[in-house]
Each structure stands twice: as C-alpha cells, then as structure tokens.
Amino acid sequence: MKDSIAIITARGGSKRIPKKNIRDFCGKPIIAYAIEAALEAGIYDRVMVSTDSEEIAEIAKKYGAEVPFLRSEKTASDYATTADVLLEVLDRYKERGEEFKYMTCIYPTAPFVTAEKLKEAYALLSQENVVEIMPVTAFSYPPLRGYIKKDGKLAMKWPEHYKTRSQDLEPIYHDVGQFYCYCVEAYQKLNGIVTEGIVPVLVDEMEVQDIDNETDWKIAEIKYQIMKEQKNSLL
C-alpha cells in the first residue's frame, strides 16, 4: 500500500466563469497553483487530476500532474458530488493495483493553497480517531449577531445576543473550500460522508476567497498578490 495521493478535481464544464479551471490567474492557469503546491509538498506518491476534459488533462500534465484516466460519464455530470469523484478515483487506482492510506482532495481554483499548508494538514492525519483535516477561517462578522427577514422587517435570529459584545461571542468557523485531507479507509467506509472526526487547520481570511463570478476573480487576484508580496518579504 502506498502512503498518499493528491487528487485535484477539475471538471470541464463551468457555466458562470467559462473554462474556469484553466483560466489565466496572475500569469498561469489557475489549476497550476494546486498542482505545483502538491508537488512541492513532497508528501504524495501520486499527484493526479480527475477531469472529463482533454484540454484540462493536457494542461495538468504540462504542470507535472498525472492524468491516467478520464472521469466516467456519471462523475462528469452536473449531479456528481466530490465524494463520487474521489471514490471513483480510488477504485480506478485499486484496479491498477494501487491503494493509499491517505488522500488529499484539492480544488483546482484554490491558488492560496501552499505546500506548507498541505504538509501541516497531512501531519495531523496520524492523530487518533481523525478522519478528515479541514482548513477553516472564522466568520468576519459574528453570525450570532445576524438578522433575518420576518414579515418584511428585520429581526435578530438570536435576540438573546442583542447586547452581547462581539468579542464575547464564541468564534464560528466556515470551510474555506480549498482542500481536504482524509484517512482513506475511514472515508471509504463512510462512503464519503464525513461528519465526525474532523480536525481544523486555521487559515487567515486574507488567503480565502470564493471564486464564483468575475468580481470574485479580481478580488482573489488582489489577495493572491498581497500574499505573494508578504511571503517574499520574509525571504
């Protein structure tokens, strides 16, 4: 059994941002950042891209990833989940005589992923009763002070916190949507539905950005440039 595999999930179809997974981001295809981070980490026996697109496959191979097979029609559909894709990849490698102890799923539009973050998360997988490592960041505004619309007017969702100071509220975190590390055996037993045994890795809010539209893309490029400049200043 091999130790670990990095799987970068990159379907060809993208309706809101055409060719999103291979669009130029600060000088190179955005998927290249995920591939390069995984390779630089030096912790994976395989760094592969799961895609249904020949174009994405060629670009992935250019930047050093392997694409030993394309996705099935089922996992290339609009209704396929990330779990469907990962489980298929594991099954296909098993057919080729390769199984893995650990797995990292990296999204192709995650330029903020670094080798250091991947290694930090990977090191935590050996802890007892850990199934998944998830990068998270704290909500910038406390959700417990949030409002909902009620009969056309605003009402606090949790009115008991009306007078609670923000700094006195417990921090609430959200998934940053960049990568996830798993213990493969547990992941397969749970059929990809993990709700317990999740250990967090905290990520700075400046290195987090959903990219769903053109404005998001521009903000992500600005944040990436800031992150790059800060990293260079430490060298």
DOMAR-283753 format. One record per residue (C-alpha): residue number from 1; residue in one letter; x negated, y, z negated. Coordinates in Angstrom, 1 decimal, always signed. Layout:
NUM:A:X:Y:Z
...
***
This chain:
1:M:+0.0:+0.0:+0.0
2:K:-1.3:+3.4:+0.9
3:D:-1.1:+6.2:-1.6
4:S:+0.8:+9.1:+0.1
5:I:+2.4:+10.6:+3.1
6:A:+3.4:+14.1:+4.0
7:I:+6.5:+14.3:+6.2
8:I:+7.3:+17.6:+8.0
9:T:+10.9:+17.7:+9.1
10:A:+11.3:+19.7:+12.3
11:R:+14.5:+19.1:+14.4
12:G:+14.6:+20.7:+17.8
13:G:+18.0:+22.4:+17.6
14:S:+18.2:+25.8:+15.9
15:K:+21.3:+28.0:+16.6
16:R:+20.6:+31.1:+14.5
17:I:+16.9:+31.5:+15.5
18:P:+16.1:+29.8:+18.8
19:K:+13.1:+27.5:+18.6
20:K:+12.7:+28.5:+15.0
21:N:+10.3:+25.7:+14.0
22:I:+7.7:+26.6:+16.7
23:R:+8.3:+30.4:+17.0
24:D:+5.2:+32.6:+16.5
25:F:+4.7:+33.7:+12.9
26:C:+1.8:+36.1:+12.3
27:G:-0.2:+34.6:+15.2
28:K:+0.7:+30.9:+15.4
29:P:+3.7:+28.6:+15.5
30:I:+5.4:+28.6:+12.1
31:I:+5.2:+24.8:+11.8
32:A:+1.4:+25.1:+11.9
33:Y:+1.2:+26.5:+8.4
34:A:+2.9:+23.4:+6.9
35:I:+0.6:+21.1:+8.9
36:E:-2.6:+22.9:+8.0
37:A:-1.7:+23.1:+4.3
38:A:-1.0:+19.4:+4.2
39:L:-4.3:+18.6:+6.0
40:E:-6.3:+21.0:+3.9
41:A:-4.9:+19.5:+0.7
42:G:-6.8:+16.3:+1.5
43:I:-4.4:+14.1:-0.6
44:Y:-2.4:+12.4:+2.2
45:D:-3.1:+9.2:+4.1
46:R:-0.7:+10.4:+6.8
47:V:+0.4:+13.9:+7.8
48:M:+3.3:+13.4:+10.2
49:V:+6.1:+15.4:+11.8
50:S:+9.5:+14.0:+12.2
51:T:+11.2:+15.5:+15.2
52:D:+13.5:+14.8:+18.1
53:S:+11.7:+17.3:+20.4
54:E:+8.8:+16.5:+22.7
55:E:+7.8:+20.2:+22.7
56:I:+7.6:+20.3:+18.9
57:A:+5.8:+17.0:+18.9
58:E:+3.1:+18.3:+21.3
59:I:+2.5:+21.4:+19.2
60:A:+2.4:+19.4:+16.0
61:K:-0.3:+17.1:+17.4
62:K:-2.2:+20.2:+18.6
63:Y:-2.5:+21.3:+15.0
64:G:-3.5:+17.9:+13.7
65:A:-0.3:+16.1:+12.7
66:E:+0.7:+12.7:+14.0
67:V:+4.0:+12.0:+15.7
68:P:+4.1:+8.2:+16.0
69:F:+7.8:+8.2:+17.0
70:L:+10.7:+10.5:+17.6
71:R:+13.8:+10.6:+15.5
72:S:+16.7:+8.4:+16.2
73:E:+19.9:+9.9:+17.6
74:K:+21.5:+9.5:+14.2
75:T:+18.9:+11.6:+12.3
76:A:+18.7:+14.2:+15.1
77:S:+22.4:+15.1:+14.7
78:D:+23.8:+18.2:+13.0
79:Y:+25.2:+16.0:+10.2
80:A:+21.9:+14.2:+9.3
81:T:+20.5:+15.1:+5.8
82:T:+16.9:+15.5:+4.9
83:A:+17.3:+12.2:+2.9
84:D:+18.4:+10.5:+6.1
85:V:+15.3:+11.7:+7.9
86:L:+12.9:+10.7:+5.1
87:L:+14.3:+7.3:+4.6
88:E:+14.2:+6.6:+8.3
89:V:+10.5:+7.7:+8.4
90:L:+9.7:+5.4:+5.5
91:D:+11.5:+2.5:+7.2
92:R:+9.7:+3.1:+10.5
93:Y:+6.3:+3.1:+8.8
94:K:+7.2:-0.1:+6.9
95:E:+8.0:-1.7:+10.3
96:R:+4.4:-0.7:+11.3
97:G:+3.0:-2.4:+8.2
98:E:+2.5:+0.8:+6.1
99:E:+4.2:+1.6:+2.8
100:F:+3.5:+4.5:+0.5
101:K:+3.6:+5.2:-3.3
102:Y:+4.2:+9.0:-3.0
103:M:+5.8:+11.2:-0.4
104:T:+5.9:+14.9:+0.2
105:C:+8.6:+16.5:+2.3
106:I:+7.5:+19.9:+3.7
107:Y:+9.9:+22.1:+5.7
108:P:+8.5:+23.5:+9.0
109:T:+9.5:+27.0:+8.2
110:A:+7.5:+27.3:+5.0
111:P:+4.4:+29.5:+5.7
112:F:+4.0:+30.2:+2.0
113:V:+3.1:+26.5:+1.3
114:T:-0.6:+26.2:+0.5
115:A:-3.0:+23.3:-0.1
116:E:-3.3:+24.4:-3.7
117:K:+0.5:+24.2:-4.3
118:L:+0.7:+20.8:-2.8
119:K:-2.2:+19.5:-4.9
120:E:-0.7:+21.0:-8.1
121:A:+2.7:+19.3:-7.4
122:Y:+1.1:+16.0:-6.4
123:A:-0.9:+15.8:-9.6
124:L:+2.4:+15.9:-11.6
125:L:+3.9:+12.8:-10.0
126:S:+1.9:+10.4:-12.2
127:Q:+3.8:+11.6:-15.3
128:E:+6.1:+9.0:-16.9
129:N:+9.7:+9.0:-15.6
130:V:+9.1:+11.6:-12.9
131:V:+10.9:+11.0:-9.6
132:E:+10.6:+14.4:-8.0
133:I:+8.5:+17.6:-8.2
134:M:+10.4:+20.7:-7.0
135:P:+9.0:+24.2:-6.5
136:V:+11.3:+26.8:-8.0
137:T:+11.5:+30.5:-8.8
138:A:+13.6:+32.5:-11.2
139:F:+16.6:+34.4:-10.0
140:S:+15.5:+38.1:-9.7
141:Y:+18.8:+39.2:-11.4
142:P:+20.3:+37.1:-14.2
143:P:+23.3:+35.1:-12.8
144:L:+24.9:+35.1:-16.2
145:R:+25.5:+38.9:-15.7
146:G:+27.2:+38.2:-12.4
147:Y:+30.7:+39.3:-11.2
148:I:+33.4:+37.5:-9.3
149:K:+36.4:+39.0:-7.4
150:K:+39.7:+38.5:-9.2
151:D:+42.9:+39.9:-7.7
152:G:+41.0:+42.3:-5.6
153:K:+38.9:+43.6:-8.6
154:L:+35.6:+42.7:-10.2
155:A:+35.5:+40.6:-13.3
156:M:+32.4:+39.2:-15.1
157:K:+32.1:+35.5:-14.6
158:W:+30.7:+35.1:-18.1
159:P:+32.2:+38.1:-20.1
160:E:+30.6:+36.8:-23.3
161:H:+27.3:+38.2:-21.9
162:Y:+28.7:+41.7:-21.3
163:K:+26.5:+43.2:-24.0
164:T:+23.6:+40.7:-23.8
165:R:+20.4:+42.3:-22.7
166:S:+18.9:+40.8:-19.5
167:Q:+15.6:+40.0:-21.3
168:D:+17.6:+38.0:-23.9
169:L:+19.2:+35.7:-21.3
170:E:+17.6:+32.3:-20.6
171:P:+15.9:+32.3:-17.2
172:I:+17.7:+30.4:-14.4
173:Y:+15.8:+29.0:-11.5
174:H:+16.5:+28.1:-7.9
175:D:+14.9:+25.8:-5.4
176:V:+12.6:+27.7:-3.1
177:G:+13.2:+25.4:-0.1
178:Q:+9.6:+24.8:+0.8
179:F:+8.5:+21.3:-0.2
180:Y:+9.4:+18.4:-2.4
181:C:+7.2:+15.6:-3.8
182:Y:+8.7:+12.1:-4.6
183:C:+7.8:+8.8:-6.0
184:V:+8.8:+6.6:-3.0
185:E:+10.1:+3.5:-4.9
186:A:+12.4:+5.6:-7.1
187:Y:+13.5:+7.7:-4.1
188:Q:+14.5:+4.7:-2.1
189:K:+16.3:+3.0:-5.0
190:L:+18.4:+6.3:-5.4
191:N:+18.9:+6.4:-1.6
192:G:+17.5:+9.9:-1.6
193:I:+20.0:+11.4:-4.1
194:V:+17.8:+12.6:-7.0
195:T:+19.5:+14.4:-9.9
196:E:+17.2:+13.5:-12.8
197:G:+13.5:+13.2:-13.4
198:I:+12.8:+16.4:-11.6
199:V:+9.7:+18.4:-12.7
200:P:+9.4:+22.1:-11.7
201:V:+6.5:+24.0:-10.2
202:L:+6.9:+27.7:-10.7
203:V:+6.4:+29.9:-7.6
204:D:+6.0:+33.7:-7.5
205:E:+9.1:+35.4:-6.0
206:M:+6.8:+37.2:-3.5
207:E:+6.0:+33.9:-2.0
208:V:+9.6:+32.8:-1.5
209:Q:+11.8:+33.7:+1.5
210:D:+14.8:+32.0:+3.1
211:I:+14.5:+32.4:+6.9
212:D:+18.0:+32.3:+8.4
213:N:+18.1:+35.4:+10.6
214:E:+15.8:+38.0:+12.3
215:T:+15.7:+40.2:+9.2
216:D:+14.6:+37.3:+7.0
217:W:+11.9:+36.5:+9.5
218:K:+10.5:+40.1:+9.4
219:I:+10.6:+40.1:+5.6
220:A:+8.8:+36.7:+5.5
221:E:+6.0:+38.1:+7.7
222:I:+5.6:+41.1:+5.5
223:K:+5.4:+38.9:+2.3
224:Y:+3.0:+36.5:+4.0
225:Q:+0.6:+39.3:+4.9
226:I:+0.7:+40.5:+1.3
227:M:+0.0:+37.0:+0.1
228:K:-2.9:+36.7:+2.5
229:E:-4.4:+40.0:+1.5
230:Q:-4.2:+39.1:-2.2
231:K:-5.8:+35.8:-1.5
232:N:-8.6:+37.4:+0.5
233:S:-9.3:+39.9:-2.2
234:L:-10.0:+37.1:-4.7
235:L:-12.6:+35.5:-2.4
***
